[in-house]
Amino acid sequence: MLMRMRKTHKFLKAISVLVILILVFAAYGAYRERVAKPQSIEFCASVKVGDATEGLLERAIQSGAEARLTRWRAPQNESPVLMAIFVGMPPFSRHICVIRATERVISAQYTYLD
């Protein structure tokens, strides 16, 4: 009987830890979602057509874009694109400012990828 109670106690502890971890992850995800969307929209709104592209990548990262994911890309036969990616609820929520440019900004548009 005592052995059974100990196993039940260990099981309940394990379940409690798991529930706490899930709650912490959910709270962090909700926080990231509330922060990432306005950061991305605000950054995108600050980029104007005709702006110089120099320093734009650094500005995106300073505005909260994820440094590992935010990069200039040059699709074949198209103008370069800066994808400033702001991470929301991990692992999939992405708020993105897509900036098309040559030496100057051609367009800046907010989009959401889930």
Secondary structure, DSSP 8 states (H G I E B T S, - for coil): -HHHHHHHHHHHHHHHHHHHHHHHHHHHHHHHHHHHHHHHHHHHHH--TT-B-TTHHHHHHHTT--TTT-EEE--TTS--EEEEEEE-STTT-EEEEEEEESSBEEEEEEEEE-
